[in-house]
Amino acid sequence: MRMPTMRTTALLLAATMAGCAPMTAISEMPALEGTAWTLTSLPGHELGSTSAPTLRFEDGRASGGDGCNRYSMPYALEGGRLDLSGPAMSTEMACPPEVMKRAAAYLAALRGSTGFRIEDGRLELLGADGKLRLTLAAQSQTLAGTSWRASGINNGRNAVVSVVLGSEVTIAFGADGRASGSAGCNSFTAGYEATAPQLTFTAPASTRKMCESADVMRQEQAFLAALPTVATMRFEGDRLELRRADGALALALMRDKGK
């Protein structure tokens, strides 16, 4: 799967960071490190039906998707003040104008945030004037009851490739610890254990129907081989990354909203 090129850029608007939003005393501030969020409200803008922007605080960086491109920037809490003004990186894919407009507004609001509060599973980012700039909901870490479609599969030769055109690879996670779906041609089932961020699968069992497309059969073999190598999961909005113990991507999944 070919990924967009990354480059260092000043992401859209360099927000003025003077001043300080009203904050809880630093000793009482909740931690941001290790948390993940999905945008639920951007004042003055409709979110639309496309993928909502996401935000993750990890290893001193704030990163995610703006609804079109991937972004990443350093973050710091200094004297009770949130600083997101450092050098940023972004991919450079083109999206429909309305999506690009919302992405620009989201990033400008994010970069201009100097304070925050966490209440009832919500993260509210505040400007220097104390006004609300963004509201985000905590990213769910639950697999049970969710269904996904593969968008990328590790082919076992150090490459993650897109799903064969016209085929579909799916996986649904039951509350009983069983995962099942279509490997592209045959049905499969496997046991799973999930305690975020850890995720493991038992060796999958599948039906043995022969399919007309050799490419689909090779894809199916790669998918079934990739499942038992999964060691961790990472949610981000409607995307789910399943990685091996060495950090390599085993499977990239998109949420199946129709189920």
C-alpha positions in Angstrom: 0.0 0.0 0.0 1.6 3.3 -1.0 1.5 5.9 1.7 1.5 9.7 1.1 4.8 11.5 1.5 5.4 13.3 4.7 7.0 16.7 4.9 7.6 19.3 7.6 5.2 22.2 7.2 3.7 24.9 9.2 0.2 23.4 9.4 -2.1 26.0 8.0 -2.4 28.9 10.5 0.3 29.6 13.1 -1.9 30.3 16.0 -1.1 33.2 18.4 -0.3 31.5 21.7 -0.2 34.5 24.0 -2.2 34.4 27.1 -3.5 31.6 29.2 -6.8 29.8 29.4 -8.4 29.2 32.8 -7.1 25.9 33.9 -7.3 23.5 36.9 -4.2 23.7 39.1 -1.4 21.7 37.5 -1.3 19.2 40.3 -5.0 18.4 39.6 -4.8 18.3 35.8 -5.7 15.0 34.2 -3.1 13.4 32.0 -3.2 13.7 28.2 -0.4 11.3 27.4 -1.7 7.9 26.2 -5.2 9.2 25.4 -7.1 9.1 22.1 -10.0 11.1 20.9 -12.5 11.7 18.0 -13.9 15.1 17.1 -17.6 15.6 17.9 -17.9 19.3 17.7 -16.1 22.1 15.8 -17.9 25.4 16.5 -19.1 27.0 13.3 -18.7 23.9 11.1 -20.8 20.8 10.3 -18.9 17.6 10.7 -20.6 15.9 7.7 -20.6 12.2 6.9 -16.9 11.7 6.2 -14.4 10.4 8.7 -14.2 12.7 11.7 -10.8 14.1 12.7 -8.9 12.3 15.4 -6.3 13.2 18.0 -3.9 11.1 20.0 -1.4 12.1 22.6 1.6 9.8 22.6 5.3 10.0 23.3 5.1 13.8 23.5 3.4 14.2 20.2 -0.2 15.1 19.2 -1.2 13.2 16.0 -4.1 11.9 14.1 -6.1 12.5 11.0 -7.8 15.8 10.0 -10.4 14.1 8.0 -8.2 14.1 4.9 -4.5 14.0 5.8 -2.4 12.7 8.6 -0.7 15.2 10.9 1.7 15.2 13.8 3.2 17.9 16.1 4.9 18.1 19.5 2.8 19.0 22.5 3.7 20.1 26.0 2.1 21.1 29.2 4.0 24.1 30.7 2.8 25.8 33.8 -0.7 24.6 33.3 -0.7 25.8 29.6 -1.1 23.5 26.6 1.4 24.2 23.9 0.7 22.8 20.4 2.7 25.4 18.5 5.8 23.4 17.6 6.9 22.3 14.1 4.3 20.0 12.5 4.2 17.4 9.8 1.4 16.5 7.4 0.6 14.3 4.4 -0.5 16.1 1.3 -3.5 14.3 -0.2 -6.2 16.2 -2.0 -9.8 15.8 -0.8 -13.1 17.4 -1.8 -13.2 21.2 -1.1 -15.7 20.9 1.8 -13.5 18.2 3.5 -10.3 20.4 3.0 -12.1 23.4 4.4 -13.2 21.5 7.6 -9.7 20.0 7.9 -8.2 23.5 7.8 -10.6 24.8 10.4 -9.9 21.8 12.7 -6.1 22.2 12.5 -6.4 26.0 13.1 -8.6 25.4 16.2 -6.2 22.7 17.4 -3.1 24.8 17.0 -4.7 27.7 18.7 -5.7 25.7 21.8 -3.9 26.7 25.0 -6.0 24.9 27.6 -8.2 21.9 28.1 -10.6 20.1 30.4 -11.8 16.5 30.5 -15.3 15.8 31.7 -17.6 12.8 31.3 -15.4 11.2 28.6 -15.1 14.4 26.6 -12.0 16.5 25.9 -12.7 20.2 25.5 -9.8 22.3 24.0 -9.9 26.0 24.9 -8.4 29.1 23.4 -6.4 31.8 25.2 -9.6 33.6 25.8 -11.1 30.6 27.5 -13.6 29.9 24.7 -14.3 26.4 23.5 -12.5 25.6 20.3 -13.0 21.8 19.9 -14.9 19.0 21.6 -13.7 15.4 21.3 -15.0 12.1 22.6 -12.8 9.4 24.0 -11.9 6.8 21.4 -13.6 3.4 22.2 -11.1 0.6 22.8 -13.8 -2.2 22.6 -13.7 -4.8 19.8 -16.7 -6.9 20.8 -19.7 -6.2 18.7 -17.8 -4.3 15.9 -17.3 -5.3 12.3 -14.5 -4.2 9.9 -13.3 -4.4 6.3 -9.7 -4.9 5.4 -8.0 -2.0 3.5 -4.5 -3.4 3.7 -3.0 -6.8 4.2 0.6 -7.8 5.0 1.6 -10.1 2.1 4.3 -11.8 4.1 7.0 -10.3 1.9 7.6 -7.1 3.9 4.8 -5.2 2.2 1.2 -4.2 3.0 -0.9 -4.3 -0.1 -4.4 -3.1 -0.9 -7.3 -5.5 -1.2 -7.8 -7.0 -4.7 -10.3 -4.9 -6.6 -13.8 -6.3 -6.5 -13.0 -8.5 -3.4 -13.9 -8.0 0.2 -12.2 -9.2 3.3 -14.2 -8.8 6.5 -13.9 -9.5 10.2 -16.5 -9.3 13.0 -15.7 -9.6 16.7 -18.2 -11.4 18.8 -18.8 -10.9 22.5 -18.0 -14.6 23.0 -14.3 -14.2 22.1 -14.7 -15.4 18.5 -13.9 -13.5 15.4 -15.4 -14.5 12.0 -15.9 -13.2 8.5 -14.9 -13.6 4.9 -11.2 -14.1 3.9 -12.1 -12.9 0.4 -13.3 -16.3 -0.9 -13.8 -18.6 2.1 -15.4 -18.0 5.5 -13.2 -18.2 8.5 -13.4 -18.2 12.3 -10.8 -17.7 15.0 -10.6 -17.1 18.8 -9.3 -13.7 20.0 -8.3 -12.1 23.3 -8.2 -8.3 23.6 -7.0 -6.1 26.4 -6.1 -2.8 24.7 -3.6 -2.4 23.3 -2.9 -6.1 23.3 -4.8 -8.4 20.8 -4.1 -12.0 19.9 -5.8 -14.5 17.6 -5.8 -18.3 17.6 -5.0 -20.0 14.3 -8.0 -19.4 12.0 -10.1 -22.2 10.6 -11.7 -21.7 7.2 -13.8 -23.4 4.6 -11.9 -24.9 1.6 -13.8 -23.6 -1.4 -11.7 -23.0 -4.5 -12.1 -19.6 -6.1 -11.7 -18.5 -9.7 -9.3 -15.7 -9.1 -5.7 -16.7 -8.2 -5.1 -13.1 -6.9 -8.0 -13.5 -4.4 -6.7 -16.9 -3.3 -3.2 -15.5 -2.7 -4.8 -12.6 -0.8 -6.8 -15.0 1.3 -3.7 -17.0 2.2 -1.9 -13.8 3.2 -4.8 -12.6 5.4 -5.2 -15.9 7.2 -1.4 -16.0 7.8 -1.4 -12.5 9.1 -4.1 -13.0 11.8 -2.0 -15.2 14.2 0.9 -12.7 13.9 -1.2 -9.8 15.5 0.1 -8.6 18.9 -1.4 -5.1 19.3 -4.3 -3.0 18.1 -4.7 0.7 17.6 -8.0 2.5 17.1 -8.3 5.8 15.3 -11.8 6.9 14.5 -13.1 4.5 11.9 -9.7 2.9 11.3 -8.1 0.0 13.2 -4.5 -1.0 12.8 -3.4 -4.5 13.8 0.4 -4.8 14.3 2.8 -7.6 14.9 5.1 -7.8 17.9 7.9 -6.2 15.9 5.7 -3.2 15.1 5.1 -4.1 11.5 1.5 -3.6 10.2 -0.3 -6.9 9.8 -3.7 -5.6 8.9 -5.3 -2.2 8.2 -9.1 -2.2 8.8 -12.0 0.2 8.2 -15.1 0.1 10.3 -18.1 -1.5 8.5 -20.8 1.1 9.2 -23.5 -1.0 7.6 -23.3 -3.6 10.3 
